[in-house]
Amino acid sequence: MASALLAPPSNTSPESALHLSQAAPSFFASQASFNLPWPLSLLSASESQEKWQIYNNIFIACLASGDSESAYLCLEEITDRFGKENERVMALNGLYQEATAKNDTELQAVLGRYEELLQDDPTLFAVRKRRAALLRSMGRTNEAVAALTELLDASPIDAESWAELADVYLTQGLYEQAIFSLEEVLLVTPNAWNIHARLGEVLYLNANHSEGAEQVKGLSEAMRRFCRCIELCDDYLRGYYGLKLTTSRLLPLLSASSQKTSTAELPPPSVKTTEKLNEAATAKLSEIVRRSKSGEKGFDGYSEAELIAAHELLSRDSQNVAR
């Protein structure tokens, strides 16, 4: 339970969010003791970074599960501790108002509040991010892209905003722009294996819209990204899934291709290398699916949807081999 309370909110599944929100009353009860006013509270043994991370995570989980009352209690505690003028508190307060808004008129009022805050202080990056996210959720995609672009002009090493911009581009089918944005994320966080996998997925999608040597080039680069992903995290299911999918798509193209790439570019992988990678991905996916289904320790954190997709991919491959 303690590890779940400290896990990043972005990694919390719907089931975990519900479980965390249900744990809110007991957590509040454990914190119900006399508290010194800030900054004297810093001298208290209960004052810690982990404590406020838990408050933040429970706040997010309660909003996700529709428990606005518990979320408000968390927000009050965070506000009392850090103050209404704190940038993070402003963003959390806006998130609460977004989640509890009943119609577009109320959402528009929240957006107006963000713009007022930014007019007074354009350096409130947490608020700028919330504004961009709200614009996107309201279907104002072009304005969301403009907001993110302006934010990145001011803070070009903001990996989170680059990742959000990549996701917006991807929903619009703008693969080249999404690829560029994800590459910018990796310049800031080069060892983020999930981003390598995400970039591999976008490269794979983009390659499917090309033909001939360009398609081989795109799939080869996608394969390299998936290889880097599993090099950094050797049990990441999406990495092995992408590697299996990409090498299966690449093998017949390499066998049929006789075109040579220029010396200025990385050559495509050999058929032998691609076959070995395909076999390795197949073996690892099979192991993950088998051991997850049996409930083995260390293999219980995978998404059920991803396990089903992996099982279907392996079954489809087996059917093709049988034919």
Secondary structure, 3 states (H helix, E strand, C coil): CHHHHHCCHHHCCHHHHHHHHHCHHHHHHHHCCCCCCCCHHHHCCCCCHHHHHHHHHHHHHHHHHCCHHHHHHHHHHHHHHHCCCCHHHHHHHHHHHHHHCCCHHHHHHHHHHHHHHHHHCCCCHHHHHHHHHHHHHCCCHHHHHHHHHHHHHHCCCCHHHHHHHHHHHHHCCCHHHHHHHHHHHHHHCCCCHHHHHHHHHHHHHHHCCCCHHHHHHHHHHHHHHHHHHHHHCCCCHHHHHHHHHHHHHHHHHHHHCCCCCCCCCCCCCCHHHHHHHHHHHHHHHHHHHHHHHCCCCCCCCCCHHHHHHHHHHHHHHHHHHHC
